């Protein structure tokens, strides 16, 4: 069987962390099976669906490296939905209901008050044609419910294992609004049928929906796809994901946090699975090792600190040829591989390189706590040309001349050269600064005096 899957976001907001995880796992599943990945825009909510959100979905997926084989929009399929709605009506699986929201709320409250599940009582099935006409004369428009068969509903979920529902304990879902527009459930099932989806990967909040969807597939004479319901993400303490992280979008990760796309991919691709989370710089190893059966039904913990650590490790492993264009776009077109290799171990995010570029190329506020020592060190600077060995040659001479060693030797020199007490290895940094700049920084305190 050729695997066909879909990622079906609604363009009613920016693509958030939970969406990204679903998209990524669905994509990895497709690519690991040499399957077909459909990007389906579920835009039946006309009022809330916006073009800018659809654009964000596409740009986020491209930024993460998740390509698609085909794209579809639900708004283009209205005629097809209407065709199958009429079929379900003629088959008696869709029936008209006239209760107002207030009447339905009262029914639910009454059932709950008696300790009974709030299942719709199918009162609409008992209406006569005269009663329906009377409601319509009052100006009421019907909504339409799907009549579930009161039989067991079972499937073997690829994440949750065996799942069972009793159709008699489920409420007939509303599939058509009063204005005649279909709801998500029916459109999704029709699309999955028409696009020959073999597997559906989505969040565990859809488990009860799936029970009803299975009967919809059967009512339409379609093959029922396999399902995989991923658990919802929690925070690192195991509670509900905080609002900050829960609402964090791919746009935030990219534009505000300035994270590497492979850091997000590395974390979310294995979050909640038996495979260890580790930094990846390419998607292929994740595809090769992907197995959806490794995901557990326990709620995985999203740790922002872990994401930042992954980002840092990925930066440290990134070769210059993979970032040179991005650096040029940041205004650092003169930055070469030598500079990159010198400062790379000190970067947590690529954006941090701007600070080190400024430190090397622009005037800095240096720290000179012992002017006499720094003056003596300046006199011992080796002549150019300088290389990676110059720092050791120089500090060996300073050590022999002054008797200083260890931190007492190195820290004052670092502070005088960079104005900082930490940073890249000075053996790599010294040739980047060059003799003229180093001499100027070491002797600046004299001018100030």
N, C-alpha and C positions, 0 to 999 in steps of 0.2 A: 504494500500500500504506500503510495506517495503521500508524504505528510504535507498537509496544508493547514496553516494557522493564520490567525489575524490578531492585530493589536487594534483595538477599537475605542480610542479616546473621544470624549465629547469636547468640542472646542468652546467650552464655557469658562475657561480659566487657563492659567499657565500649567505646563506639565509638571506635576509635583513628584516628590520622591517615591511615593507608592506607585504612581503611574510608570515612572522610569523603571522601577524594579520589574513590574509586570511586562513591560515592553522588552526589557533586556532578556528575561528568562524565556519569554515566548520566542524571541529572535534566536537565542542560543539553541533552543530546542529545534527550531526549523533548520538552522544551519548545520547542526550536528547530525541531522537526518537527511541532509541534502534536499530539504523541503522548500515549500513556497511560503513566503511571508507577505501577507496582505496588510496594508495600512488602510483601515476603514475609519472614516470620519463620521461619528455618530452625531449628526447635526439636525435631528428632528426637532429639538427645542429651538425654534426659530428666534424667539426673543433673546435668549441668552447666548446663542452661538454667534461668535464674532470671527471675521476673517483674520484679525491679528492673533487670535488664539490658535487658529489652524496653522498660521505661519510659524508660530512659536513651536508647535508640536513638531513640524517638519524640521525646523532649524535645530531643535534639541536632539532629535534622533540623528541627524547628520553629524552634529557635534560629537555625539557619543560613538559614531561609527556604525550606526544601525541602519543599513539600507533596506529598501523594500522592493519586492518584485512587482507589485501591483498596488494601485490606490483606488479607493472608491469612496463616494459620499452618499449618505443616506438620502439627502435632499433630492438626489437625482433619480430616486427609485419609487416615487410616490405612486405611480400608476401600477407598479408591480405589487406594492403593499395592498392597494385597493382591490386588485384582482383576487388576491388570496383572502382578504377580509370577507369578500362576498362569498367565497367558497365555504369558509368556516361558518358564516351565517346560514347558508343554505343547508349545511350539514348539521346544524343545530348545536355547534360547539361554541358559537358566540351568541349571547342573548342580551336583550336590551333591559336596562335597569333605570328606574326613575327616582330613586331615593336622592335626597339632597345631602350634602356633606353633614349638615346638622342632624338629620335623621340617622345617618350611618353612625355618627359619633355616639348618639344616644343608644343605638343597638349594641355597639361595642361596650359601652359603659355598663349596660344592663347585664350582658353576658359575663363580663369580668366581675361584676358585683355578685353574681351567683357562682363564681368560681369555675366558670366554663371558658374554653378558649374562644377568642373573638373571631369566630368563623362566620362568614356571610351565610345567611339562612336560606338563600335562594328564593326569597319571597317573590322576586320578579318573574320567576318561572310560572307562578300561579296567576299572574295577571290575565284578565280577559282582554280581548281586543277593545272592548268598550272602555275598560279602565285605562288602558294605554292611551286611547284617544282623548280621554278626559284629562290625563296628565299633559298631553301635548297641547290641549286647548288652554291649559293654564300657563303655557309657555315653557314647560319643562322639556329639556332635550335629554335623550337617553345617553348614558354611558354604557359600554358593552363589556360584559365579563366573559371569560373563557370557562366553559363548563368542564371541570376536571372529572376524570373517571375516578370513582372511589375504589381504587385498586392499589396494591403496593407499587412503589416506584423505587427502583434500585439501580445503582451503578457502581462500578469499581473505579474509584477516583485515583488518579495517578499520584496524588499526594496524601490524601486522607484515607485511602483504602476503601473498604466496603461501606457504602452509604445507603441508608434505607429511609424512606418516608412512607407514610400511609396517606394515600390521596384523600381519604375521608376526613383527615385532620388538617387539611389545607383549605384555605379560603380561595374561592374562585377569583383569580386576579383580574383586575380591570385592564383591558387591552386597548380600548378606544375611549377617548375623552368625549365630553359633551359636544365639543366643537367638531367632532368627527376625525380628529387627528389620532394616529396610532401612537401608542406608548413604546418605550424602548424594548420591552420584552418581545413583542411580536415582530418588530422590525429586525431585531437581532437574530431571532430564529430564522426568519425568511432569508436574511442575508447569509447566514451560516449554511443554510440549505442550498441557496443558489450558487454560492461560491465554493461549494463542495468542501467545507471545512471538515477536516478529519479529527482535529483536536481543538479544544477551547481551554486556554489558560487564563485564569482570572482570580480575583481575591475571594477569600472565604466568605465575605459578606454576600456573595451571590449563591451560596449553597442552596438555600431554600428556593431561590428563583430557578435554579437548575432543575429542581424536581418538577416545577410547572413547565419549564421549557422542554423537558423530555417528552411530556405528553403533547405539547404543541408540535414538535417534530413528527411525532407519530400521527397526529391528526392531519398533518399536511402530506403524509406519505413519504417522509424523508428519513434517511439514515440518521441515527442519533450519533453525534460525534463523541469521542472520548473527552473526559473532563479532568482538569487539574486545578484544584482550588488552593491557592497559596495563602498561608496565614498572614494576618495583618502585622505590621511592624510595631514593636514597642520601644520605649526608651531603654537606656542601659540599666535602669533599675528594675525593668520588667513591667512598668506601668504603661498607661496609655501614652502614645507618642506625644511629646509636648507640641504645643501649637506652633512654636518656631520651626521645629524639625518637620512636623507633619505637613505644614503648609509650604515648606521650602521647595522651590521649583528648580528645574534644570537651569532656568534662567538665573536664579540666585547663585547656584553653584558656579556657573560660568562667569557672570558679570559682576557679582558682588563678592563672593568668596574667592574668585580667581583660581579655582581648582582645575586640575588636569582632568580631562574626561575619563582617562583610564583609571583615575583614583576612584571615581564614582562607580565605574564598571567593575573594578576589582572588588569593591566592597559589596555591591548589590548583587553581583552574579553568584556569589556563594553564601550570602547572608541567609541563615536558616537551613543550610545544607550540611552534609557530613564532610565536605571538602574544606580544608583550611583556607581562611582568608589570607591572601598574600598579594604583594604588588605585582601587577602585570603591565607590561608596556605595549602589548598587542593582544588582539582578540582571538587569534588563532589557537593558542594553547587552551583558552577557555572553551572554545568550540570543541576541540579534540577531546577534552576531559569531561564534557557536560553529560550529566545523567539526571533526568528530572526525578528519578526514584530516590535520589539522595536527599531530597528536600523533606523535612519533617513537618508535622502539623502543629508543632509547638511554635509559639510566637517568638520570632527572632528579635534581637535587641540591636537597635541602631545607635552607634556610638560615634558622635561627631569627632571626638578625639582620635578614634581609630581611623576615620576618614582622613584627617589631617596628617596622621603618621604615614598612611599609604601614599598620600600626595607627595610628602617629602621624600620617601624612598623612591618613588617613580622619577621625580626630578633628578635625584642623585644617579639614576641609571640611564638617563636620557642622553644620547649622543648629540653633538653640536648640530649635525645635519638635520636632526629632527626638530630643532627649535630656531634655526638661523632666520628663517622667513618670519616667524613670529617676533623674534627680537627686532628685526628690521622694521616691522609694523609698529613696534613700540618706540620707534625713534632711535634704536641702537644699531643702526646699520653698519657702524664702524667696529662693532664688537666682534672679535675673532675667536677662533677655537681655543687659543691659549688662555684668553680671559675666562671663557666659559669653564674650562677645566679647572682653573684656579679657584673660582668662586662657587662652582656647583655644589661642593659638599656643605656649603653654608646657606643654601637656599631651602626654605620651607615651601615657597611658592615661586613660580617663575617671575612674578611681579617684583619679588625681593631683589632681583638682579639690578634694578634701577638704583637702589641705595648703594650697592657696591660700585656701580659705574660712576656714580657721583663721588664716592669716596676716593676713587682712583683719579678721576679726571677733573674734578672741581676743587676749589679751595675748601679746606676743612678746618675746624677748630681742633687743633692738636692739644695734647695734654703733656706738659713738661713739668714734672715735680722736682727734678734734679738737673738744673741747667748745665752744671759743670760736667756731669756724666754724659749728657747728650752732646755737649760740645766736643768732648774727648772722642766720643763714638763717631761724630761727623768727620773728624780729622783722619780717622782710620778707614773711611770708605774706600773700597777697591776701585780702581779705574775701570771704565767700560772697555769692552762690551760685557754685559752682565748675562748670567744664565741661572739655571735652577740651583747651582752650587754657590752662587755669590753670597747668599744669606749666611751659610755656614762658614764660609771663609771670613766674612766680615765679623760675625759674632765670635769666632774663635780668636781673632785678633783683639777684639774688645775685651774678651774674657781674660786673655793673657796680660793685657795692659792694665786693666782695672781690678782684676781679682774677683769680679762679680761672676755669679753663675746662677743657673736655674731661673726661677721667677724674677729674682732681683735683676737679672741681666735682660731677659726677654720682654717682660711687661713694660718697662719704661720705653724701650725702643718701639714696641707696638703702639703704645699710646702717643708717642711723639710722631709716628708716621701716619697713623690712621685716626687718632682721636678716640679710639675705642679700646676696650680691654678684651675683645674677642674678635674673631673673624677668620678669613682664609689663611692658610699656611703662608707665612711670610717668605718662605723660599720661593713660592710661586708668585707672590704678590710683588716682590721687590723688582724683578725685571719689568713688570707692567708699569710700575711707578716711574722707573728710570732714574738715572743719577741726578739730573738737574732738579727734578721734583723732590727727590729724597733729600738732597742737600738743602733745598729751600725750606722744607718742613723742619729739618733738624736745626736750622739756624734762625728760624723765624723769631724765636723768643729773644734773640739778641736785638733784633730790630725793635721789638716791642719794648724791651728794656730801655 
